[in-house]
């Protein structure tokens, strides 16, 4: 699914007036998401999963032009799925819902 298709679906589900409003809400979500990760390095959604920023060992990079070398630090975003997320993906919903 492409972003525009997702925004249309989100707009319909939330009863929003137009795609711009849906886009603004998604932008606010992502801004808040990355701000929280920057502050805490970890973001937990109960039963859904955990996003975690991990530092990766710096590696030496050599520029092809001029042969300059420098070390480049790197970070990775890891996601561990929660039980409810896995059940949703595998189609195992609770009967009570």
Steps between C-alpha positions, in 0.01 A plus 500: 500500500633840407488804729214669312288183521572475873404867550171443316422201722597697813281792389200271454550317833536825696231694314741779404409772250790465258835334434694805622352458847591131498853584384539761778391247763743241366781757498423590863510130589839444333649820648390391847619143439853605403517763776412233757766266359756778512419571865471146634662274233205263553128519435264233633146438383339256742429166331599641160877523518813692589696738278860543610791707369826303511847638445704304247879497505647781291662393178780650301392663174748584225399759242583394142588860416814611676527188717376678813394265775277557800292299743127510466284422805173327431173428677236241422133489583393158624144381550398206717143389444262457789257213544191695389679620184607144411150370565350775278739412215431128537123550520468383859265761648335465839136385480405771755593783260 
